[in-house]
Amino acid sequence: MNSVKVVMGFLEIAAAMKFLSNADLIWHWNIFTRSMVFCIWASCLLVIVAYLLGWFRLNHDGEQSHVSGVGVVFSLIFLAGSIWLLNGLGGKSLGEVEAFLPPLQVSTVNSTPVASTETPWILNDLPRGLTEARAQGKLIFIDFTGYTCTNCRWMEANIFSRPEIRDNMNRFVKVRLYTDGAGKVYTDQQDYENKHFGTVALPLYVLLSSNGETIDTLAGVTRNASEFVAFLNKAR
């Protein structure tokens, strides 16, 4: 039972990183970044491996004369998990786990990170998006999202990253509006979402014409890529 408690303790430390990273994103500390969370998670699993193999003991543990077969099996499982997590340091998507991780690009007000082959996101600045849409003769794709929204992270990692969807979205002026940050800009964006679309739920995806008229909306997470493609194609 002591071993179970120690293992669960380290797993709880790893789980706490999710909540610390949420606070980091909202307050823009830039401490518990994606890479930092990966390193802490992998380190917790490696410490569990060392503990189960008897490489160190805690004060309340009794003497251990040998490592049980069960301990070896779980050690191998946790070791494999740590190696798999470390793959994420190189930017590799980890599927379902992505929902609990900070985004690849941490966004602040009026910043515009540019990915290599994608049109840039305009962050927290819808008026600028409308201006660029009119100038370029494009429609607008709005991503109402949140720093602490797990479904938003899942969509970004598993739907937005699909080649057929990424290329389709490049036809739009893309605007990303966070609604759960600390400050007036985020409150205003949540109020805008509620006033114009009748919800504050996240994620919410909106297609607008260049003059701000709503074409269609899609609320919530979808695991059906074809459904999302069909939604984007309504702008045609």
C-alpha positions, -999 to 999 in steps of 0.1 A, spaced: 0 0 0 29 24 6 41 18 -29 6 26 -43 4 58 -22 38 70 -35 30 62 -71 -3 80 -68 14 110 -51 37 115 -81 8 111 -105 -11 138 -86 19 161 -89 18 155 -127 -19 161 -128 -15 194 -109 5 207 -139 -27 210 -159 -41 235 -134 -9 254 -130 -5 257 -168 -41 271 -169 -32 298 -145 1 304 -164 -19 309 -197 -44 333 -181 -18 354 -163 9 351 -190 36 340 -167 52 319 -194 66 295 -168 45 263 -172 49 261 -209 41 231 -231 78 220 -229 79 225 -192 48 204 -186 61 176 -208 94 176 -189 76 175 -155 53 147 -166 81 126 -180 102 133 -149 74 122 -126 71 89 -145 108 83 -144 109 89 -106 81 64 -103 102 39 -123 132 44 -100 110 40 -69 94 8 -82 128 -7 -90 140 1 -55 166 26 -65 155 49 -36 132 45 -6 112 70 15 112 73 52 79 55 58 88 25 35 99 -8 50 129 -28 38 127 -42 3 147 -74 -4 137 -78 -40 117 -62 -68 84 -80 -75 73 -90 -110 44 -66 -107 68 -38 -99 89 -46 -130 58 -47 -152 46 -13 -140 81 1 -142 82 -8 -179 48 7 -184 58 40 -168 91 40 -186 73 36 -220 49 64 -210 78 88 -202 95 81 -236 62 86 -254 57 119 -236 91 131 -245 82 127 -282 59 157 -277 89 180 -270 96 179 -307 61 191 -315 47 157 -323 9 155 -316 0 132 -288 -37 128 -298 -61 128 -269 -35 140 -244 -33 173 -264 -65 185 -247 -47 187 -214 -16 205 -226 -9 242 -232 -11 251 -269 19 251 -291 17 289 -294 8 309 -263 -12 338 -273 -13 373 -258 -33 404 -268 -24 417 -303 3 391 -310 3 374 -343 24 342 -345 29 328 -380 31 291 -387 52 280 -416 26 271 -442 -5 287 -427 -21 321 -429 -15 338 -395 -41 341 -368 -52 375 -358 -55 373 -320 -80 392 -299 -86 419 -326 -118 414 -346 -119 449 -360 -85 443 -376 -98 410 -390 -127 428 -406 -104 454 -421 -81 427 -435 -111 407 -449 -124 437 -468 -90 446 -481 -82 410 -492 -118 401 -504 -119 372 -480 -144 358 -455 -137 355 -418 -133 325 -396 -137 332 -359 -124 308 -333 -140 316 -299 -116 298 -275 -102 298 -240 -69 294 -223 -84 267 -201 -107 250 -226 -97 214 -231 -121 209 -260 -105 239 -278 -70 224 -274 -83 190 -287 -98 206 -318 -67 226 -325 -45 196 -323 -67 169 -339 -90 188 -363 -73 220 -373 -41 202 -380 -56 179 -407 -42 189 -441 -75 191 -458 -89 214 -430 -57 235 -427 -57 242 -464 -94 250 -464 -90 274 -434 -63 293 -453 -90 307 -475 -102 328 -446 -89 357 -425 -86 337 -393 -94 355 -360 -89 338 -326 -108 354 -297 -101 343 -261 -129 348 -237 -115 336 -203 -84 358 -198 -79 384 -172 -88 419 -185 -114 440 -203 -105 427 -238 -115 392 -228 -147 403 -211 -157 423 -241 -151 393 -264 -172 371 -242 -200 398 -243 -197 400 -280 -201 362 -283 -231 362 -260 -248 392 -277 -244 381 -313 -245 343 -310 -265 337 -279 -239 316 -260 -207 319 -241 -198 282 -246 -164 272 -259 -154 264 -285 -176 283 -309 -167 286 -346 -182 314 -367 -181 322 -404 -186 359 -412 -187 379 -444 -163 408 -448 -190 432 -436 -196 412 -404 -227 393 -414 -230 358 -400 -229 329 -425 -230 300 -401 -218 288 -366 -206 255 -352 -206 250 -315 -187 225 -294 -162 198 -302 -167 174 -332 -146 143 -338 -160 141 -373 -135 159 -397 -161 157 -425 -186 176 -405 -160 204 -399 -151 204 -436 -188 207 -445 -191 236 -421 -162 255 -438 -176 248 -472 -208 266 -464 -187 298 -469 -185 289 -506 
